[in-house]
Amino acid sequence: MMGHAGMAATVVRYLRSVGAPTAEPPPLDVLPRPDLRAVGDDERAPVDPAEFRRVLGEFASGVTVVTADDPETGPAGFACQSFASLSLDPPLVAFMVARTSTTWPRIARAGSFCVNVLANDQGELCRGFAVSGADKFAGVRYDAAPVSGAPRIDGVAAWIDCVIHAVHTGGDHLIVVGRVTALGAEGNGAGPLVFHRGAFSGLRD
């Protein structure tokens, strides 16, 4: 790319060619280029993937199914553990999805989604949505979320209807930010489904 000095010289030559009076540009102080380098293999040991999963498995989280109404292929959804509230004003939530997900392009095409927060008796339903390539909605009762039209699954502890607000890259995952357009808690008395150490459980008093 042309630096500041090169651009200044080009402007001066042009002005001279059209007969405009010019003055020599003042000398520019050129800052030294930073020393850019990658972290060497011997400077930071890689984290073992199995150990990464084991340690992060100590973090207990709720479990959701993120759904959408794909205008081309119909209902789409996948089980998602990495969901969180993000902002109160404006109301934003976020979830993470693998770049290799075959469901994500369908959600992106819809431009909106519904987060179904699973109740503690919906572990089997969650397993069904974690399987790739199957008919995930077979035998699943749902209606349309009020704004997005995405599947709102019966019996969930809560649901959050959203439009896609932003998408960011995060390593081998995408960070999807949704702006909340409607939400509700069913108040059916069921506690949330909890995922901890690779297994489902419920909350105990």
N, C-alpha and C positions, 0 to 999 in steps of 0.2 A: 504494500500500500504506500501511497505517496505521503511523506511526512510534512510537517508544517513548513519547513524550509523549502521543500520542493514545490508546495502549493504557492508559497509567496513568490518564488522565482517565476513560476508559470504566469501568475497575474501580472508581474512586472513586464515580462516579455510581451504579453497581449496588449497592455496599455501603450508600450512603446510602438507596437506595430500599427496602432490606430492613431498615433501622434499625440497621445495624452501625456502631460507632464508627470513624471514619476520621481520618486525619491527612493534611494536605496533602503531596503528594509533593514531594521536594526538586527544585529546578530542575535540568534536565539540560543538560549542555554538549553542544551540537550540533556535531559535526565538520563542517568545510566539505566540500562535495561535490567529488570529484576532477574535474579538467578532462579529460573524455574526448573524444577526437577520432580520426578516421581519418587514416592517412598520406596526405598529399596527392600527387597525380600528379606534381607538380614536385619532390617530395622524394626519391623513389626511382624510378629508371628501371626499367621492367619487364624481365625477362629474356626474350630472344628464344627461343621454343621450340626452334627449329632449333639454336641455339647451345648451349642446355641439353643437348639430346641428344648433340651432337657432343662436348662436354667430358666429360659423364658416360660417354660411350662409351669413354673411356680407362680406365675401371675394369673390369678383367676379372673375370668371375664364372662360377661354374658354372651349369649349366642343369638344371632339373627339370621334371617333369610332375606336377602335383598332381591326384590322382584321388579319387573318392568313389563310393559306391554309393547313389545316390538311391533312396529307397524307392518313389517314384512313377514314375520314368522310367528307372531302371537306371544303368549306368556313365556317369560324367561325368568330364571332365578338361580341363586346359588347360596350355599351356606356361608356365613361370614362371621368370624370371631372378632376381626379387627375393625370394630365400629366404635365411634366415640362422638359425644357432643363436642362442638368446637366453639361456637359463639352464641351469645344471647342477643346481641344487637349488631347486625341482623342475625336472625336465628339460622345457624349453620350447623350441620353435622358432617362427619367424614367417615369414609370406610376405605380400606385398602383391598386391592384385588391384583392377583398375579397377572403379569403382562401376557402370559400364555393362556389365560382364561378364554374359553370359547363363548362364555356367557357375556363377558364385558362388552364386546362389540354390539351385542343386541341391546344392552342397556344404554350404551352411548347413542345408538341409532334412535332409541325412544326419546332421549333427552331428559328423562325423568325416571324416578324410581320410588319404591316404597320399602322402607325398612320394617320388617316384621320381627319384633322382639319376642323370642320364643318363650313359652311357659314351661314349667319344670316337667310337664308330662309329654313334651313334644320332642324328646330325644330321637325317636325313630323317624319322625318327619324330617328332622335335621339331617340324619344320615342319608335319607333319600335325596336331599338337595345337595349333598356332598359328592354324589356319584356323577361322573361325567358321561354324557351320551345317552343317559336313560330318559324316559318320560317322567320328569320330576313331578309333574302335576297330576299324575294318575292317582285317582282316589282322594285328592286333596280338595277340601271345600274352601272356597274363597269367593269374595265379591270384588268389585272395582273400588280402589281408593278414590276419594272424591275429586281430586284435582288431576292426578296423573293417569288414572284409570288402571294403574298397575295392580296386580293381584294382592289383595289384602286377605291374609289367611285367617280362617276361622280359629278362634280359641287362643290367639296370641295374647301375651301380656300387654303389649302396646304396639302401636304402628305409627310411623312417621312418613308422611308423603312429601316428596321433594322434587325440585328441578335441579339439574346439574348446574352448579355455579362455577366450578373450576376443576381442572385435572392437572396434577403435578406428577413428575416422575420421582420415584424413590427406589433406586436400585432395580431389583427384578420385579417390583410391584408398582402400581399406580396409586396415587392418593387422590381419591375422588371426593370433592367437597359439594355438598348439596344444600340448597336453600330451602328451608322448611316452608311448605305451603299449607299443610294441615297435619294434625296429629291427634292421637287419642289413646287412652288406656281403658281397657275393657272392664276393669274392676270385677273380674270373675273370681277373685280370691286366690288364684294360682300364683305362686312365686315364679321368679325367672329361672330359666335353664342356665346352669353354670358349667363352664368348661375349665377343668383344672387337671394338670398332669396327664393330659391326653384322654380324659374321660369326662362324661357328663355327670352332674350331680345337681342337687337342689340346695337352697339355703335352709339352714336349721336355726331355730330360735335359740 
